Amino acid sequence: MRPLKVLVVDDSAFSRQTIKRILEEKAGVQVVGIATDGIDAISKTLRLRPDLITLDLEMPEMDGFSFLRWLMRERPTPVLMVSSYADTKTVFRALELGAVDFIAKPTRRASAELRSIERDLLEKVEAARRLNLDVLSRNLRLLSSPGPALAAPRGAARDVEAVVIGASTGGPQALQIILTKLPEDYPAAVLVSQHMPKGFTGPLAERLNRMAKVHIKEAQDGDPVVPGRVLICPGGSHMLLRRRGSKVRVALREPGPKDKYVPSVDALMRSAAELYGRRAVGVLLTGMGSDGRQGMLEIKARGGYTIAESEQSAVVFGMPQEAINAGAAAAVLALPDIPAELLRVARGGMEGWNGTPA
């Protein structure tokens, strides 16, 4: 396998050298150049033809947004943003413009912080190696012309109490496509575990809430789980569900040092399966790795319904493919078809479902 060629674009010398050092220690990755601003990045992109670009948003001369627009128009290339915590509200705009994912920018030389950035960076570079750029382009077109939310049929019985959605790379775009299609009176609670660092899930929830009919918020410990509300697990935490009296509430937990995926899709899905049984639905979207596979198996084993995103629409097919190969997915659907399916099963479409594929 030929090396993955990476161009590092950042106006901070410390960030450039940190990212370059981390990447050069990774087998199969070659840093072919560094650029200090968007104009420099255009020149080096055309000359070096990288496979992946790490991109700072705030730069002199030409900022990251201007470069990203040029890149996706002239030479589409996977982009991994390097963003400071001060840029959280702009990250999601860059994702809409075509960036694949982001990492938090190194702010100091503390060894613990650099180790965390190193792990995150290498995982996302590996995911970028596996992504489907044509699929990403199709999904971005869906974001640009989303259409209205679906209408909820009246009078049908409610068969589903909780829908649990797991996602990683490509997840923010996929979540936007799904959640903006759900009607205001969607009759089930929706719980989301999106792999994302601390500090970014709040702005993600706020942005999605402005776009959607359903109410969307970042979960807090003790939040009630109620129909028509979407709770997104805070980055850096795990989200579990606990019954307290007659109500189900969110219980946030700190991750352990050996936890590979944070937030954990498996942990949330297992918790929902235990509480809701056959009235739980698991949905596994784009991302690399195996998080969600065991959770989907648990939901299915208890009689719930499970949906994996198809290769046709998954920017990175790793997580859904793991679930499909394990026999955990009752349905395999392209992203644009998932909202209608969630509405169908929440409005009486679970009748006759016995936990095995049709």
N, C-alpha and C positions, 0 to 999 in steps of 0.2 A: 504493500500500500504506500503510495507516495505521500510525503509529508503534507500536512494541512498548512497552507501559507497564510500567515496572519499579518495584517497591517495595524499598528497601534497608533491611534490618533488622540492626542491629549496635549493641552498647553502646559501641563504641570510636569516638570522634569522628574519629580519624585514619583508621580503616578506612572509616567512612561517607563521609567526604569524598573519599578516594582512589577508592573504587568509583563514587561519584556523578560525579566529574570524568571518569573513564575512559569511563563510559557516555554522558555527555552529549556527548562528542566523536564518538560513533558515530552515523552517519546512520541514521535510522529507529528510534532508541531514545529514549524519553522517561522520565526519572526523575520519577515522579508524586508521590513522597513518601519520607520516611525515618522509621524507627521505632527506638526505643532498647531495647525489650524486647518480649516476647511479647504482653503486654496491649495495648500501644500498637499492635503489629502487627495484632492482631485488629480493632481499631477502624478502622485505616486500610485494611485489606484489604476490609472490608465497605463502607467509604465510597468508596474509590478504584477498587476492582475491577481490580487489576493483572493483566497477562498473565504476569508472571514476578516471582518474589520471590528476592532474594539474602538468605541467612539465616545469621546467626552461631548457633552451638550454645550457647555459654556466655554467658548473659545474666541479669541480676537479675529479680526479680518473677516472670516466667514464662520458662523456658528454651526453647531452640530445639526440643527434642523435644516438649514439651507443645504448643507452637504448631503444630508439624508434624502431630501427631495431630489437633488441632482442625481444621486446614486441610483435610486429606485427607478428613475426615468431613463438614465443613460446606460447604466451597467449594474443591474440588480445583483446584489451580493448580501449574504447574511451579515447582519450587524448586531453586535453585542454592546449595549450602552454601558458606560461607566459613569454612574451618577452619584452625586453627593446627596445626603439626606435633605439638603435644602431644595433639591430639584424634584422632590417626589411628585408634585402636581404636574410637572412637565413630562415625566417619564411616560405616562400613558398616552400622551399626544404623540410622542415619538414611536410608541408601539403601533399606533394607528397609521403612522407614515411608513411603516415597514420594518422597524427594528424587531428583532426576534425575541430578545430578552435583555436583562440588565443585571449588573452587579453593583453593590454599594462601593463608592470610591474610597480608596485608602486615605485616611485623614492624618494618620500619625504612624510612627515607626514601631509602635508597640507590637511585640511578637505575637500576642494572642489575636490581635485584630488582623495582622497579616496572614496568620495561619487560616483564619476564617475566610478571608478574601481568596486565599489560594485554593481552598477546597471548592468554594463556590465558582470561581473562575474556571477551574479545570473541568468541573462537571458541566458547565454551560458551554464551554468550547466543544466538549465531546457531543453534547446534544446538538449543537449547531452543525457538526460534521454529519449528523444523521437527518437533518431536517429536509423537507421537501419545499423548495422555494416556489415552485408553481402552485402548490397548495396554499402557501402563505399569501401569494398574490390574489388567488381566488377569494380567500377569506377577507382580505382587505377590501376587495370590491363589495363584499356583502356588508362590511361596516359602513362603507360610503353611501349605500342605498338600502337601509335596513327595512323600510316598510313599516306598517303599523303593527301594534301588538295583536296577538290572536284574541278572538272573542271567546268567552267562556260560555258553553251551553248551559242552559238553566234546567234545574229540576233533577239532575242525575245524582245518584248516591255517591258519596265520597268513599273510595276504596283505599286511598293512600294518605298517610299522615305526614310522612317526611320523605323528602328527596335529598339525597346526599351526592354532591358533585365534587369530584377530585380532578385536579389539573396541575400541570407544571409548565414547561416551555410552550409558549403559544396560548397559554390558558387565559390571560386577560382578554385577548381578542375573542376567543371562543365563548367565554362567559358573557361578554357583551352581546354576542349574537343570540345566545340562548335567553338571557334574563330580560332583554328588552322586548322579547316576543311574548312573555308571560303576561296575562291580564291582571288588572289590579286585584280582582277577587280570586286569584289562584287559590284553590282549596286545600293546599298542603303547605307545610313549612319547607323551606329550602335551606340547606346547610352546605357551606362551601369550604373545602380545604384546598387552597392554592399555594403551591410552593413559592414562598416569597419572604424576603427578610423583614425583620421588625422595622416599623416606621413607614412601610409602603402600602400595607393593606387598608389602612384608614383612608388615604386619598383614593385608592381604588374603589372602595365602597361608596365614598361620596360621589365620585364621578359616575359610577353605574347608577346610583340612586337618582341623579339628575336626569338620566336618560330613560329610565325604566318606569313602568306603571306600578310594579310591586315595590314595596318599601325594602331598601337594602341598607344594611349598616355593618360596621365591624363589630363583631361580638364582644361582649363584656361578660365577665364571670357572673353567673346568676341570671343572665337574660332568659326570659321565657321563650320557649319554642312554640310559635303559634302560626296558624295558616296565613298565607299571604305575605309572610315576612321572610327575607333572605338574610341570613347571618353568615358573615365571612370570618373565618378563623384569623385572629391576629397573627401576623408574621412573627416567627420566633417562639410560638406556643403551639401546643396541641389542644384540640377542642374535643371534649367528650360530652355525653348527654347523661343527665341523672334525673330520676323521678323524685320529686320532693312534694309529698302529699299528692294532690290531684294533678299537678303540673310537671311538665318536663322542662328542665332548665339546663343552660350551658354550664359546663365546668371546665375552666381553662387550667392547663397543666404545663409546667416548665419541662422542656425536653431534657433527656439525659445526655451525657457526654458521648454515648455510643449511638445515639439515634441518627440514622442516615438521612431520613427525610423529615423536614420540619417546614410547615406543619405536616402531620402524618395523615394521609388519606385513609390508610388501613385502620388507624385508631378510631377515627370518626365513624367510618362505616361499620366497624365491629360494634361500636357503642349503639348506633342506630338499629342494627340488626337485633341486638339483645333487647332493646326497649320496644321496638315496633313490629318485629317479626315479619309477617307477610304484608304488612302495611308500610314497608320501607321500599324505596327505590334507590338503587345505586347507579350513578352515571360516571364513567371514567373517560376523561378527555385526553387531549394531547400531552405528551411529556415523555421523558426518557427514564428508564428504570422499571422497577416492579411495584412501586407503591400503589396500593389500591387492589392488587390482585387478591390478596387474602381477604380483604374487606368485602370485595364483591362475592367471593366464594361463600363467606359467612352470611351475607344477605340472601343469597340464592338458597343456601342450605336451610334457612329458616322460612322459606316460602316467599321471599320478596322477589322483586323484579329487577333485572340488571341490564344496563345498556352500555355498550362500549362504542366509542367513536370509530368510524371506519377509516381505513387507510386512504380512502378517497378525499377526506377532509382534514385528517390529523396532520398538523405541521410536523410533529415528531410522533411516530406511530408506536414508540416503545411501550408505554404504559398500557394503552388499549390492547396491543398485541399480546402482552403478557397475560392479560385477563382472558382474552379470547383463546389462547393456546391452553390455558388451564381449565377451560370449560366453564368459566365464571360468567360469561356474557350470554344472556338469553336473547338479546337483540344486538345487532351490529348496524349502526345507522350513521349516515353522513350528518355532519353538523347542522345543516339547515333543516333536517327532518326531526331533530331531537325535540325542539319546543312543542310541536304538534303531538308528538308521542307522550310527552310529559303531561300535556293537557288531557289527552285521551285516557291515560291510566288513572289520573287523579279524578276523573269524572265518570267513574263506573267501568272503565275499560279493563279492570283487573278481574272481572268476573270469569271464573273458570281457570284462572291462572293457578298452576300447582307447583311452580318452582322449577319446571323443566322446559327446555326450549321447545317451541312449536314445531 
